[in-house]
């Protein structure tokens, strides 16, 4: 696998770059320390596409979809919590988030499922000549999903597709290979399907130095779009019972998420409600204390995927970038 040294050492620069936040005026609510935007799917797609059409004036920005699972995982994962707070737009992906906003005095109007928002964005990207890259999912899911969507929107330009092998984030050369593919494709939209919390953390740590317009976490959207995983019937979406359908289909994989995670999520919401009142969801104040996930003083802070890749690079005898001035 050929990987350029320029792409490999670009990982070192990620901490020196900042993500763009072009939606600062958008109303947000804080649910257990996680900001969630008050936005509809149509408005989200319109705003994202408008910013991408002026891409030369903005740095990359992130789009994520908090739901009950994401919020509860963020309580014990500092890197995920950091990624969610760095995201430019956090759409309410889950009926539980809507219920939580009402308990806390907010008015999030409707769900914005990641898979549906992805299709809206592909539709509008085709209309305005924007390019999309599909990264992740089950083997072949990214390619199959891109073909399915392109059949519906023939004008959509696919910049590339790639499904990295399992455990790719522990392989510095594979990490560099992914960056090189995206750098060469330079897409306007990067859809990332690595699963929670890997996709959000990867986006936060890598996207600032990638030549993209925006990156969006889409979970299992490629798998369902490609037909490799059956999606819940539409009537379950309307009733907010998609989670129950998924639980019945994959009980071994999802029982802990829904039967333990969901009650814990509502415990967090009710604690916020009774400790801080119904106005506590206002993001401008962020009154709900964020989880204290700072590293233990006696231990070194956790390394990012990029830092881990840099450490492992010593074993492959690559020259230090400062010594490449005459290369």
C-alpha positions in Angstrom: 0.0 0.0 0.0 1.7 3.2 -1.2 1.3 6.2 1.2 3.0 9.5 0.6 5.1 10.9 3.4 3.4 14.2 3.0 0.1 12.6 3.9 1.6 10.6 6.7 3.1 13.6 8.5 0.1 15.8 7.9 -1.4 13.9 10.9 1.1 15.7 13.2 -0.5 19.1 12.2 -4.0 18.2 13.2 -3.7 19.8 16.6 -2.6 23.1 15.0 -5.8 23.5 12.9 -9.3 24.4 14.0 -12.7 23.4 12.7 -15.2 25.9 11.4 -18.5 26.6 13.2 -20.6 28.4 10.6 -23.9 27.9 12.5 -23.3 29.8 15.7 -26.6 31.7 15.4 -28.5 28.4 15.4 -30.4 27.8 18.7 -29.1 24.8 20.7 -30.0 23.0 23.9 -27.6 21.2 26.3 -28.7 17.7 27.2 -26.4 16.2 29.9 -23.6 18.4 28.6 -24.1 17.6 25.0 -25.3 20.4 22.7 -28.2 19.6 20.3 -29.4 22.0 17.6 -33.1 22.9 17.4 -33.5 22.3 13.6 -35.6 20.4 11.1 -34.1 18.1 8.4 -35.1 20.5 5.6 -33.5 23.5 7.3 -30.4 21.5 8.2 -29.8 20.4 4.6 -30.4 23.9 3.3 -28.0 25.5 5.7 -25.2 22.9 5.2 -25.4 23.1 1.4 -25.4 26.9 1.5 -22.2 26.9 3.5 -20.6 24.3 1.2 -21.3 26.4 -1.8 -19.1 29.0 -0.3 -16.5 26.4 0.7 -13.4 28.5 -0.2 -14.3 30.9 2.6 -14.7 28.3 5.4 -12.6 25.6 7.1 -14.0 22.1 7.4 -17.0 21.7 9.8 -18.5 18.6 11.4 -22.1 17.4 11.6 -23.1 14.8 14.2 -26.4 13.2 15.4 -26.7 12.9 19.2 -29.2 10.3 20.5 -29.6 8.6 23.9 -26.8 6.2 23.2 -24.4 8.9 22.1 -25.2 11.1 25.1 -24.7 8.2 27.6 -21.4 7.1 26.0 -20.2 10.7 26.2 -20.5 10.7 30.0 -17.6 8.3 30.3 -15.6 9.1 27.1 -13.8 12.5 27.2 -12.8 12.3 23.5 -16.3 11.8 22.4 -17.7 14.6 24.6 -15.0 16.9 23.2 -15.9 15.9 19.6 -19.6 16.6 20.2 -18.8 20.0 21.6 -16.5 20.8 18.7 -19.2 19.9 16.1 -20.7 22.7 14.1 -24.1 21.1 13.9 -25.6 18.4 16.2 -28.9 17.3 14.8 -31.4 15.5 17.0 -31.2 11.9 15.9 -33.5 10.0 18.1 -37.0 10.3 19.7 -35.4 10.2 23.1 -33.7 13.5 22.4 -37.0 15.1 21.5 -38.6 13.8 24.7 -35.6 15.0 26.8 -35.9 18.5 25.3 -39.5 18.8 26.3 -38.7 17.6 29.9 -36.1 20.3 30.0 -38.3 23.0 28.7 -37.0 23.0 25.1 -38.8 22.7 21.8 -36.8 20.6 19.4 -39.4 20.2 16.6 -38.6 16.8 15.1 -36.1 14.0 14.7 -33.3 14.4 12.1 -32.2 10.8 11.4 -28.7 10.6 10.1 -29.5 8.3 7.1 -32.3 10.6 6.0 -30.2 13.7 6.3 -27.5 12.0 4.3 -30.0 11.4 1.5 -31.2 15.0 1.6 -27.7 16.3 1.4 -26.9 13.9 -1.6 -30.0 15.2 -3.4 -29.0 18.8 -2.9 -25.4 18.1 -3.6 -26.4 16.7 -7.0 -28.4 19.9 -7.7 -25.4 22.2 -7.0 -22.5 20.0 -8.3 -21.0 19.1 -5.0 -19.0 15.9 -4.5 -19.4 13.2 -1.8 -17.1 10.6 -0.4 -18.4 7.5 1.5 -16.1 6.1 4.2 -16.7 3.1 6.4 -19.7 0.7 6.9 -19.7 -3.1 6.4 -17.4 -4.5 3.6 -18.7 -3.1 0.3 -21.5 -1.1 2.0 -20.0 2.3 1.1 -19.7 1.4 -2.6 -23.2 -0.2 -2.8 -24.8 2.7 -0.9 -23.2 5.3 -3.2 -24.5 3.4 -6.2 -28.0 3.2 -4.8 -28.1 6.9 -4.1 -26.6 7.8 -7.4 -29.3 5.9 -9.2 -31.9 8.2 -7.5 -29.8 11.3 -8.1 -27.8 10.7 -11.3 -26.1 14.1 -11.2 -24.5 13.3 -7.8 -20.7 13.2 -8.2 -19.1 10.4 -6.1 -15.5 11.5 -5.1 -14.7 8.1 -3.7 -15.7 5.2 -1.4 -13.6 3.2 1.0 -14.2 0.6 3.7 -11.1 0.3 6.0 -10.4 -3.0 7.7 -11.4 -3.7 11.3 -8.9 -2.2 13.7 -7.7 0.4 11.2 -7.3 3.0 13.8 -4.5 1.0 15.4 -2.6 0.8 12.2 -0.6 4.0 11.4 -0.1 3.1 7.7 -3.9 2.4 7.2 -4.7 5.7 9.0 -2.4 7.5 6.6 -3.8 5.6 3.6 -7.3 6.8 4.5 -6.1 10.4 4.8 -4.3 10.1 1.4 -7.5 8.9 -0.3 -9.5 11.7 1.0 -6.8 14.3 0.3 -6.6 13.2 -3.3 -10.4 13.2 -3.7 -11.0 16.5 -1.9 -14.7 16.0 -1.5 -17.2 18.6 -0.4 -19.1 16.1 1.8 -17.4 13.3 3.7 -19.9 10.7 5.2 -18.2 8.7 7.9 -19.7 5.3 9.1 -17.4 3.9 11.7 -19.9 3.5 14.5 -20.1 5.2 17.9 -17.8 6.6 19.2 -15.1 5.9 16.7 -16.6 7.9 13.9 -17.1 11.1 15.9 -13.6 10.9 17.5 -12.0 10.1 14.1 -13.7 13.1 12.5 -12.7 15.5 15.3 -9.0 14.4 15.2 -8.6 14.1 11.5 -10.9 16.5 9.6 -9.3 19.8 10.5 -6.4 19.0 8.2 -8.3 17.3 5.4 -9.3 19.3 2.2 -13.0 18.8 2.7 -16.0 21.0 3.1 -17.8 19.0 5.8 -17.9 15.6 7.5 -21.0 13.9 8.8 -21.3 10.8 11.1 -23.9 8.5 9.7 -23.7 5.3 11.8 -25.2 2.3 10.0 -26.7 4.4 7.1 -24.4 2.7 4.4 -25.5 -0.7 5.6 -29.2 0.0 5.3 -28.9 2.0 2.1 -26.9 -0.8 0.5 -29.4 -3.5 1.7 -26.8 -5.3 3.8 -28.9 -4.5 6.9 -32.6 -4.2 6.9 -34.0 -0.9 8.0 -37.0 -0.5 10.3 -40.3 0.0 8.6 -41.4 3.6 8.1 -44.3 3.3 10.5 -41.9 2.6 13.3 -40.2 6.0 12.6 -43.5 7.9 12.9 -44.3 6.2 16.2 -40.8 6.6 17.6 -40.5 2.8 17.9 -37.6 2.2 15.5 -35.4 1.3 18.5 -37.8 -1.5 19.5 -37.7 -3.0 16.0 -33.9 -2.9 16.0 -33.8 -4.5 19.4 -36.0 -7.4 18.3 -33.9 -7.9 15.2 -30.5 -7.8 16.9 -31.1 -8.5 20.7 -27.5 -9.7 21.4 -25.9 -6.6 20.0 -28.4 -4.0 21.2 -29.9 -5.2 24.4 -27.4 -3.3 26.6 -27.8 -0.1 24.6 -31.6 0.1 24.9 -32.5 -1.8 28.1 -29.6 -0.2 30.2 -28.5 2.8 28.2 -32.0 4.3 27.6 -33.0 4.3 31.3 -29.6 5.8 32.2 -30.2 8.5 29.6 -33.5 9.5 31.2 -31.9 9.4 34.6 -29.4 12.0 33.4 -32.2 14.1 31.9 -34.3 14.0 35.1 -31.4 14.8 37.3 -30.7 17.8 35.1 -34.4 18.8 35.3 -34.7 18.6 39.1 -31.3 20.1 39.9 -31.3 23.0 37.4 -35.0 23.5 36.4 -36.8 23.6 33.0 -34.6 26.4 31.6 -31.5 24.3 32.2 -31.3 23.1 28.6 -30.4 26.5 27.2 -27.0 26.1 25.5 -26.0 29.7 26.0 -25.6 29.0 29.7 -24.7 25.3 29.6 -25.7 25.0 33.3 -25.6 21.2 33.4 -22.0 20.3 34.6 -20.2 18.4 32.0 -18.8 15.0 33.2 -15.4 15.3 34.9 -13.5 13.1 32.5 -10.1 14.8 32.8 -7.2 12.3 33.0 -5.9 11.3 36.4 -3.0 13.5 37.4 -0.7 10.5 37.9 -1.4 9.2 34.5 -0.5 10.6 31.1 -3.5 12.0 29.1 -5.0 9.6 26.5 -3.4 9.7 23.1 -5.4 10.5 20.0 -5.4 8.2 17.1 -3.1 10.5 15.3 -0.6 10.7 18.1 -0.7 6.9 18.3 0.1 6.7 14.6 3.0 9.1 15.1 4.5 7.0 17.9 4.2 3.8 15.9 5.8 5.5 12.8 9.2 5.0 14.5 9.0 1.2 13.9 8.8 1.8 10.1 11.9 4.0 10.0 10.3 7.0 8.3 12.4 10.2 8.3 11.4 13.1 10.6 9.6 15.8 8.6 12.1 18.4 9.5 14.8 16.4 7.7 12.8 16.4 4.5 13.6 20.0 3.5 16.0 18.9 0.7 14.0 15.9 -0.4 
